[in-house]
Amino acid sequence: MSRISVRGFAVASATAVTTVGAVVGVASGSTPAADDNNFEATAADTTLLADIPAGQQAQVQTASLTQQADAQASAADAAAKKSAEEAARIQAAKDAKTKKRAAEAKLEQERQAKKAKEAERASRSEVRSTATFAQQSSYTVAQVQAIARQIVPADQFQCFSNIVNHESTWNYRASNPSSGAYGLVQALPGSKMSSAGADWQTNPATQIKWGLSYMDGRYGSPCGAWSFWQANHWY
């Protein structure tokens, strides 16, 4: 059994047929062709199916067919695995592209929303900055708060009010003798508020406009300023 060629019984059988032809040729007196020598060398290394005992021929045939079936099954498994991997790769690429597009769309939406919000805030700030209020010799707390409600956005008023309550208790003439902070929002120094108006010392509207601009510029909004104030007790 150890001499049986891995090419299987089909090759052995073909060799046997060729051998018969060669014998016939010799018997008729013909000269063997050059290929006959190659055949003899091959035949010398190959055990013919006829040389195997009859009781073992079926086993050899079965083993050969089993090997062929195993080889075909392995090839089919490899092809299926390769196909599955390729399909997974293509799907992963599609998913990545879809996620990227979704992320880009979301980012663009956020940019547009931020841009619109900034434009709206700028528009409101412009309107408020040019709003005029009749100058008075003095103002009550209620009057100052009424002016603030007209200047500060409604959704930011409570945060603005919380800061003013802590900084000056709505006293537009409040002054800190040690630091020099002045006014409703305790600007330091108070002269900073002159950028909003020359009457910053006596006009609460000017102080409110400056305070709102400061909070928007440094913290994004009065509520941003209030969050910082709560954590640090200053802003």
C-alpha positions as CSV (number, residue, x, y, z in Angstrom):
1,M,0.0,0.0,0.0
2,S,2.9,2.4,0.6
3,R,3.8,2.4,-3.1
4,I,0.4,3.6,-4.3
5,S,0.7,6.9,-6.1
6,V,-1.2,9.9,-4.7
7,R,-2.6,10.5,-8.1
8,G,-5.1,7.7,-7.4
9,F,-6.4,4.7,-9.1
10,A,-7.5,6.7,-12.1
11,V,-3.9,7.4,-13.1
12,A,-2.9,3.8,-12.3
13,S,-5.6,2.5,-14.6
14,A,-4.6,4.8,-17.4
15,T,-1.0,3.6,-17.0
16,A,-2.2,0.0,-17.2
17,V,-3.9,0.7,-20.5
18,T,-0.8,2.3,-21.9
19,T,1.2,-0.6,-20.8
20,V,-0.9,-3.0,-22.7
21,G,-0.5,-0.9,-25.8
22,A,3.3,-0.9,-25.4
23,V,3.4,-4.7,-25.1
24,V,1.4,-5.1,-28.2
25,G,3.7,-2.8,-30.1
26,V,6.8,-4.8,-29.0
27,A,5.1,-8.0,-30.1
28,S,4.4,-6.7,-33.6
29,G,8.1,-5.8,-34.0
30,S,7.7,-2.0,-33.8
31,T,10.3,0.1,-32.1
32,P,9.2,1.8,-28.8
33,A,8.9,5.5,-29.1
34,A,10.9,7.9,-27.0
35,D,7.8,8.4,-24.8
36,D,7.8,4.7,-24.0
37,N,10.9,5.2,-22.0
38,N,9.2,8.0,-20.0
39,F,6.3,5.7,-19.5
40,E,8.4,2.9,-18.2
41,A,10.1,5.3,-15.7
42,T,6.7,6.5,-14.6
43,A,5.3,3.0,-14.4
44,A,8.2,1.8,-12.3
45,D,7.2,4.4,-9.6
46,T,3.4,3.7,-9.8
47,T,1.6,0.7,-8.4
48,L,-1.2,-0.3,-10.7
49,L,-4.7,-0.9,-9.4
50,A,-4.4,-4.4,-10.8
51,D,-1.3,-5.0,-8.7
52,I,-3.4,-4.4,-5.5
53,P,-5.1,-7.4,-4.0
54,A,-8.7,-7.6,-5.1
55,G,-9.9,-7.3,-1.5
56,Q,-8.1,-4.0,-1.0
57,Q,-9.1,-2.3,-4.3
58,A,-12.4,-1.1,-3.0
59,Q,-10.6,0.4,0.1
60,V,-8.2,2.3,-2.2
61,Q,-10.9,3.6,-4.4
62,T,-12.9,4.7,-1.4
63,A,-9.9,6.4,0.2
64,S,-9.2,8.3,-3.1
65,L,-12.8,9.4,-3.4
66,T,-12.8,10.5,0.2
67,Q,-9.7,12.6,-0.3
68,Q,-11.3,14.2,-3.4
69,A,-14.4,15.0,-1.4
70,D,-12.5,16.4,1.5
71,A,-10.4,18.6,-0.9
72,Q,-13.6,19.8,-2.6
73,A,-15.2,20.6,0.8
74,S,-12.2,22.5,2.0
75,A,-12.1,24.5,-1.2
76,A,-15.8,25.2,-0.9
77,D,-15.3,26.3,2.8
78,A,-12.4,28.6,1.8
79,A,-14.5,30.1,-1.0
80,A,-17.4,30.7,1.3
81,K,-15.2,32.2,4.0
82,K,-13.6,34.5,1.5
83,S,-17.0,35.5,0.1
84,A,-18.3,36.2,3.6
85,E,-15.2,38.3,4.5
86,E,-15.6,40.3,1.3
87,A,-19.2,40.9,2.0
88,A,-18.4,42.0,5.6
89,R,-15.7,44.4,4.3
90,I,-18.1,46.0,1.8
91,Q,-20.8,46.3,4.4
92,A,-18.3,47.8,6.9
93,A,-17.3,50.4,4.3
94,K,-20.9,51.3,3.6
95,D,-21.6,51.6,7.3
96,A,-18.6,53.8,7.8
97,K,-19.6,56.1,4.9
98,T,-23.2,56.3,6.3
99,K,-21.9,57.2,9.8
100,K,-19.5,59.8,8.3
101,R,-22.3,61.4,6.3
102,A,-24.6,61.4,9.4
103,A,-21.9,63.0,11.5
104,E,-21.2,65.7,8.9
105,A,-24.9,66.4,8.6
106,K,-25.3,66.7,12.3
107,L,-22.2,69.0,12.5
108,E,-23.6,71.2,9.8
109,Q,-26.9,71.4,11.5
110,E,-25.2,72.4,14.8
111,R,-23.2,75.1,12.9
112,Q,-26.3,76.5,11.3
113,A,-28.1,76.5,14.6
114,K,-25.2,78.2,16.3
115,K,-24.9,80.8,13.5
116,A,-28.6,81.5,13.6
117,K,-28.5,81.9,17.4
118,E,-25.5,84.2,17.2
119,A,-27.2,86.3,14.6
120,E,-30.4,86.5,16.6
121,R,-28.4,87.5,19.7
122,A,-26.4,90.1,17.8
123,S,-29.7,91.5,16.4
124,R,-31.3,91.7,19.9
125,S,-28.1,93.2,21.3
126,E,-28.1,95.8,18.6
127,V,-31.7,96.7,19.3
128,R,-31.1,96.9,23.0
129,S,-27.9,98.9,22.7
130,T,-29.6,101.6,20.7
131,A,-32.7,101.6,22.9
132,T,-33.1,104.9,24.8
133,F,-34.5,105.4,28.2
134,A,-35.6,108.7,29.7
135,Q,-32.9,109.9,32.0
136,Q,-34.0,110.4,35.6
137,S,-32.3,111.9,38.6
138,S,-32.9,108.7,40.6
139,Y,-34.4,105.2,40.1
140,T,-36.1,102.8,42.4
141,V,-35.2,99.1,42.4
142,A,-38.4,98.3,40.7
143,Q,-37.7,100.8,37.9
144,V,-34.1,99.5,37.4
145,Q,-35.5,95.9,37.2
146,A,-38.1,97.0,34.7
147,I,-35.3,98.6,32.5
148,A,-33.3,95.3,32.8
149,R,-36.3,93.3,31.6
150,Q,-36.4,95.4,28.5
151,I,-32.7,94.9,27.8
152,V,-31.9,91.4,29.0
153,P,-33.3,88.4,27.0
154,A,-36.3,86.8,28.8
155,D,-34.6,83.4,29.1
156,Q,-31.5,85.0,30.6
157,F,-33.1,87.5,32.9
158,Q,-33.2,85.4,36.1
159,C,-29.5,84.5,35.8
160,F,-28.7,88.2,35.3
161,S,-30.9,89.1,38.2
162,N,-29.2,86.5,40.5
163,I,-25.8,88.1,39.8
164,V,-27.0,91.7,40.3
165,N,-28.7,90.6,43.6
166,H,-25.4,89.3,44.9
167,E,-23.2,92.1,43.5
168,S,-25.2,95.2,44.3
169,T,-28.8,94.3,45.4
170,W,-29.9,96.3,42.4
171,N,-28.3,99.5,43.6
172,Y,-26.9,101.2,40.5
173,R,-24.8,103.5,42.7
174,A,-23.2,100.7,44.7
175,S,-19.5,101.3,45.2
176,N,-16.9,99.1,46.7
177,P,-14.4,101.4,48.5
178,S,-11.7,98.7,48.7
179,S,-11.6,97.5,45.1
180,G,-13.2,100.3,43.2
181,A,-16.0,98.1,41.7
182,Y,-19.1,100.1,40.8
183,G,-22.7,99.8,39.8
184,L,-25.2,97.1,39.4
185,V,-22.8,94.5,38.1
186,Q,-19.8,95.9,40.0
187,A,-17.6,96.6,37.0
188,L,-13.9,96.8,38.1
189,P,-13.0,99.5,37.6
190,G,-16.3,101.2,37.1
191,S,-14.9,103.3,34.3
192,K,-15.0,100.2,32.1
193,M,-18.7,100.9,31.6
194,S,-17.9,104.1,29.8
195,S,-17.7,102.0,26.6
196,A,-21.5,101.7,26.9
197,G,-22.1,105.4,27.7
198,A,-20.6,108.4,29.3
199,D,-23.5,108.4,31.9
200,W,-22.4,105.0,33.3
201,Q,-22.3,106.4,36.9
202,T,-25.9,107.6,37.0
203,N,-27.8,105.6,34.3
204,P,-28.7,102.0,35.2
205,A,-29.6,101.3,31.5
206,T,-26.0,102.0,30.5
207,Q,-24.8,99.7,33.3
208,I,-27.2,97.0,32.3
209,K,-26.1,97.2,28.6
210,W,-22.5,97.0,29.6
211,G,-23.1,94.1,32.1
212,L,-25.0,92.1,29.5
213,S,-22.3,92.7,26.9
214,Y,-19.6,91.6,29.4
215,M,-21.5,88.4,30.4
216,D,-22.1,87.5,26.7
217,G,-18.6,88.1,25.7
218,R,-16.8,86.3,28.6
219,Y,-19.3,83.5,29.5
220,G,-21.5,83.2,26.5
221,S,-24.6,84.5,28.4
222,P,-25.8,85.7,31.8
223,C,-26.6,82.1,32.7
224,G,-23.1,81.1,31.8
225,A,-21.8,83.9,34.0
226,W,-24.1,82.8,36.8
227,S,-22.9,79.2,36.7
228,F,-19.3,80.5,37.0
229,W,-20.4,82.8,39.8
230,Q,-21.9,79.9,41.8
231,A,-18.7,78.0,41.6
232,N,-16.3,80.9,42.4
233,H,-18.5,83.6,44.0
234,W,-17.1,86.1,41.5
235,Y,-17.3,86.5,37.7
